[in-house]
């Protein structure tokens, strides 16, 4: 028997187990794909950005051999004008918002910021004024269109065919006058004696004055290209209304019956001259032949 100051021991009783509870499935955290930084290699499998020095994706291990390089998104022009640049403090210097010496802070006056704000307002006002002026002022619109047209002629000109005016002049042989070199037809040709050092010259005019950008020369006779001498070297001159030469070139032609193109860039042309200086010889005759001379102007 246990002493009276000690608790009486008891036999433990069995506890009946309760019903089982269904375990809640563990949630899988969704892997968010942050947008890649400019210059990152974008994995084609999972879409995550990787440093340019990596060979395999840092998330899924996919090879980056054919990965696309991420580019910076281009802001619209109006957002680039008003974009606020973050100021970066130099080493050992507090940002302006943390200064206690009275030289900075967000509420401080800044001449630079005032000038920047005024410049932005002036830019916007100029753009609005230009749009309104173009829409409602005919003279302003015509001036803008003229400037745009001049720039387009230099940057991306549209070339159109121009014809000579009046009758061409120069030596010829019967049935093949100088006019046949400028008539726009390829079934006729101009021919002139070129033996014994002769250098035949033909001329044609333009009315009104024309800005010539290119010249096309089709040498030889038709249909027998080899039957007559063909021009080898020619000189071309473009004159204005005063008779002054505004452009001149010596051109070397290939011995081929296709049109050959040359840039000339002659402004205000009223007269054109062509002189045959040497020829490709032919056993069939001594009269040099040119099928057609054409002109293109920039518009």
C-alpha positions as MATLAB code, in Angstrom:
seq = 'XXXXXXXXXXXXXXXXXXXXXXXXXXXXXXXXXXXXXXXXXXXXXXXXXXXXXXXXXXXXXXXXXXXXXXXXXXXXXXXXXXXXXXXXXXXXXXXXXXXXXXXXXXXXXXXXXXXXXXXXXXXXXXXXXXXXXXXXXXXXXXXXXXXXXXXXXXXXXXXXXXXXXXXXXXXXXXXXXXXXXXXXXXXXXXXXXXXXXXXXXXXXXXXXXXXXXXXXXXXXXXXXXXXXXXXXXXXXXXXXXXXXXXXXXXXXXXXXXXXXXXXXXXXXXXXXXXXXXXXXXXXXXXXXXXXXXXXXXXX';
ca = [
       0.000    0.000    0.000;
       1.343    3.448   -1.052;
       2.086    6.044    1.597;
      -0.793    8.526    2.166;
       1.227   11.494    0.808;
       1.799    9.815   -2.574;
      -0.805    9.795   -5.421;
      -2.346    6.505   -6.282;
      -1.234    5.187   -9.625;
      -3.895    4.558  -12.274;
      -3.952    2.317  -15.279;
      -4.155    4.370  -18.494;
      -7.256    3.809  -20.563;
      -7.296    3.428  -24.333;
      -8.581    6.354  -26.414;
     -10.590    5.500  -29.458;
      -9.190    7.247  -32.567;
     -11.464    9.767  -34.266;
     -12.313    9.878  -37.999;
      -9.543   10.756  -40.426;
      -9.512   14.241  -41.875;
      -8.753   14.819  -45.566;
      -5.465   16.574  -45.997;
      -5.537   19.768  -48.052;
      -3.315   19.559  -51.096;
      -0.261   21.761  -50.916;
      -0.498   24.828  -53.115;
       2.169   25.230  -55.710;
       3.447   28.747  -55.929;
       3.001   30.148  -59.396;
       6.291   31.224  -60.866;
       5.851   34.766  -62.096;
       7.832   35.731  -65.137;
       9.297   39.199  -64.644;
       9.738   41.290  -67.789;
      13.236   40.975  -69.255;
      15.665   43.856  -69.117;
      17.022   45.372  -72.344;
      19.865   43.201  -73.593;
      18.661   40.038  -71.777;
      18.481   36.715  -73.591;
      14.799   35.703  -73.530;
      14.321   31.954  -73.074;
      12.104   30.494  -75.777;
      10.805   27.819  -73.378;
       9.739   29.745  -70.253;
      10.060   33.369  -71.378;
      12.304   34.581  -68.578;
      15.159   37.010  -69.184;
      18.747   35.886  -68.704;
      22.036   37.750  -68.482;
      23.784   37.997  -71.880;
      26.701   35.909  -70.576;
      24.554   32.853  -69.746;
      24.486   29.805  -72.001;
      21.481   28.095  -70.386;
      18.248   29.452  -68.886;
      18.456   30.185  -65.168;
      14.926   28.841  -64.639;
      14.399   25.828  -66.884;
      17.920   25.053  -68.132;
      16.956   25.460  -71.804;
      19.818   26.305  -74.181;
      20.016   30.012  -75.031;
      21.824   29.497  -78.324;
      18.772   30.717  -80.291;
      17.345   33.067  -77.651;
      15.961   36.445  -78.707;
      17.669   39.555  -77.301;
      15.252   41.853  -75.450;
      15.180   45.444  -76.706;
      14.214   48.585  -74.870;
      10.687   49.770  -75.482;
      10.729   53.017  -77.434;
       8.744   55.784  -75.809;
       6.473   58.029  -77.913;
       8.029   61.355  -78.889;
       5.805   63.334  -76.548;
       6.815   61.168  -73.569;
      10.493   61.553  -74.466;
      10.079   65.353  -74.370;
       8.460   65.368  -70.927;
      10.425   62.472  -69.452;
      11.852   63.363  -66.079;
      15.400   62.218  -65.569;
      16.367   60.913  -62.172;
      19.166   62.842  -60.519;
      22.067   60.711  -59.360;
      24.079   61.955  -56.365;
      27.844   61.782  -56.559;
      29.805   59.591  -54.164;
      29.794   61.092  -50.651;
      27.043   63.582  -51.490;
      23.510   63.504  -50.141;
      20.607   63.671  -52.566;
      18.917   67.076  -52.684;
      15.877   65.771  -50.823;
      18.079   64.791  -47.814;
      20.201   67.963  -47.569;
      20.054   70.024  -44.410;
      22.235   72.910  -45.547;
      19.450   74.721  -47.339;
      20.991   74.144  -50.830;
      18.463   71.614  -52.059;
      15.231   69.950  -51.252;
      12.127   69.483  -53.319;
      10.715   72.871  -52.364;
      13.886   74.794  -53.352;
      13.956   77.078  -56.398;
      15.903   75.769  -59.401;
      16.748   77.964  -62.385;
      17.538   74.870  -64.452;
      14.129   73.309  -63.785;
      12.413   76.612  -64.639;
      14.283   76.873  -67.948;
      13.459   73.235  -68.713;
       9.759   73.811  -68.018;
       9.688   76.953  -70.189;
      11.453   75.083  -73.022;
       8.888   72.289  -72.886;
       6.020   74.773  -73.003;
       7.596   76.541  -75.983;
       8.079   73.245  -77.841;
       4.442   72.280  -77.316;
       3.273   75.769  -78.325;
       5.401   75.624  -81.483;
       4.001   72.215  -82.429;
       0.425   73.338  -81.849;
       1.017   76.565  -83.772;
       2.558   74.655  -86.696;
      -0.399   72.261  -86.888;
      -2.973   75.060  -86.653;
      -1.114   77.216  -89.179;
      -0.855   74.326  -91.643;
      -4.583   73.674  -91.325;
      -5.981   77.218  -91.623;
      -3.365   79.401  -93.373;
      -2.999   78.585  -97.118;
       0.307   80.441  -97.519;
       1.781   78.595  -94.541;
       0.570   75.277  -95.937;
       2.029   76.037  -99.374;
       5.367   76.992  -97.800;
       5.519   73.777  -95.760;
       4.592   71.676  -98.796;
       7.317   73.407 -100.823;
       9.958   72.662  -98.173;
       8.824   69.030  -97.885;
       8.892   68.675 -101.675;
      12.433   70.091 -101.853;
      13.648   67.691  -99.170;
      11.938   64.744 -100.872;
      13.615   65.593 -104.188;
      16.997   65.283 -102.488;
      16.297   62.276 -100.218;
      13.899   60.182 -102.332;
      13.311   61.828 -105.732;
      10.637   60.650 -108.126;
      12.091   60.542 -111.650;
       9.858   61.333 -114.631;
      10.656   61.406 -118.324;
      10.995   64.841 -119.968;
      11.103   65.585 -123.676;
      13.051   68.161 -125.637;
      11.209   70.996 -127.351;
      11.639   72.203 -130.914;
      13.876   70.704 -133.580;
      17.266   69.207 -132.789;
      20.223   70.390 -134.831;
      23.520   68.879 -135.947;
      25.214   67.015 -138.796;
      23.493   63.936 -140.153;
      23.192   61.596 -143.111;
      20.116   61.402 -145.324;
      17.177   59.736 -143.587;
      18.712   59.891 -140.086;
      18.444   63.501 -138.795;
      19.505   64.634 -135.312;
      15.823   64.806 -134.298;
      15.658   60.982 -134.445;
      17.904   60.832 -131.353;
      15.261   62.686 -129.273;
      11.931   61.551 -130.758;
      11.161   58.876 -128.129;
      11.108   56.005 -130.666;
      13.556   53.106 -130.791;
      12.917   52.143 -134.427;
      14.806   55.161 -135.786;
      18.308   56.513 -135.168;
      20.585   59.469 -135.760;
      23.687   58.949 -137.881;
      26.538   61.306 -138.838;
      29.988   60.976 -140.445;
      32.683   60.114 -137.895;
      35.652   59.290 -140.113;
      38.982   61.151 -140.319;
      38.778   62.429 -136.733;
      35.337   64.034 -137.071;
      33.528   64.773 -133.790;
      29.857   65.339 -134.668;
      27.778   67.418 -132.224;
      23.985   67.546 -131.878;
      21.871   69.961 -129.804;
      18.316   70.041 -128.446;
      16.337   72.454 -126.283;
      13.938   72.420 -123.320;
      10.955   74.720 -122.810;
      10.388   75.620 -120.038;
      13.742   75.219 -118.285;
      14.144   71.746 -116.782;
      16.096   70.184 -113.917;
      17.685   67.084 -115.433;
      18.718   64.363 -112.970;
      19.655   61.491 -115.317;
      20.451   60.921 -118.972;
      19.953   57.635 -120.836;
      21.862   56.899 -124.052;
      21.052   53.996 -126.388;
      23.992   53.659 -128.835;
      24.052   52.099 -132.291;
      21.711   51.706 -135.230;
      18.558   49.586 -135.490;
      18.004   46.857 -136.412;
      21.643   46.232 -137.405;
      23.525   47.235 -134.237;
      26.928   46.137 -135.560;
      26.361   47.663 -139.006;
      27.553   51.162 -138.009;
      30.182   52.546 -135.606;
      28.855   53.100 -132.078;
      29.865   55.988 -129.792;
      32.464   55.029 -127.222;
      33.202   58.304 -125.420;
      30.867   61.289 -125.542;
      30.754   64.665 -123.819;
      27.433   66.128 -122.691;
      26.775   69.761 -121.740;
      23.725   71.374 -120.135;
      23.253   75.129 -120.575;
      20.861   77.589 -118.942;
      18.932   80.458 -120.557;
      21.999   82.735 -120.472;
      24.140   80.205 -122.335;
      26.197   79.327 -119.266;
      27.158   75.671 -118.787;
      25.454   74.415 -115.600;
      26.736   70.814 -115.905;
      29.183   68.960 -118.168;
      30.451   65.383 -118.242;
      32.554   63.015 -120.319;
      30.834   59.626 -120.468;
      32.240   56.202 -121.392;
      29.656   54.000 -123.129;
      29.640   50.228 -123.269;
      29.401   48.578 -126.681;
      25.869   47.325 -125.952;
      22.484   48.136 -127.502;
      20.654   48.602 -124.190;
      19.987   52.077 -122.685;
      22.840   53.243 -120.424;
      22.047   55.549 -117.487;
      24.204   58.372 -116.075;
      23.596   60.841 -113.232;
      24.024   64.487 -114.251;
      22.098   66.750 -111.778;
      21.727   69.821 -114.023;
      19.449   72.679 -112.853;
      17.535   75.121 -115.077;
      18.521   73.504 -118.377;
      17.321   75.087 -121.647;
      19.902   73.616 -124.068;
      21.599   70.208 -124.352;
      24.679   69.366 -126.422;
      26.202   65.951 -127.169;
      29.573   65.460 -128.903;
      30.903   62.091 -130.077;
      34.631   61.984 -129.267;
      35.483   58.350 -130.116;
      33.689   55.302 -131.527;
      33.665   51.520 -131.598;
      34.688   50.775 -135.200;
      32.579   48.745 -137.609;
      33.428   47.113 -140.899;
      30.019   48.048 -142.285;
      30.353   51.845 -142.477;
      31.799   55.085 -141.122;
      28.686   56.861 -139.847;
      28.344   56.844 -136.042;
      24.818   56.025 -134.851;
      22.742   56.717 -131.715;
      19.261   55.268 -131.373;
      17.948   57.462 -128.550;
      18.907   60.057 -125.919;
      16.435   60.347 -123.018;
      16.192   62.625 -119.980;
      14.767   62.137 -116.488;
      13.825   64.961 -114.130;
      13.324   64.813 -110.357;
       9.853   65.667 -108.997;
];
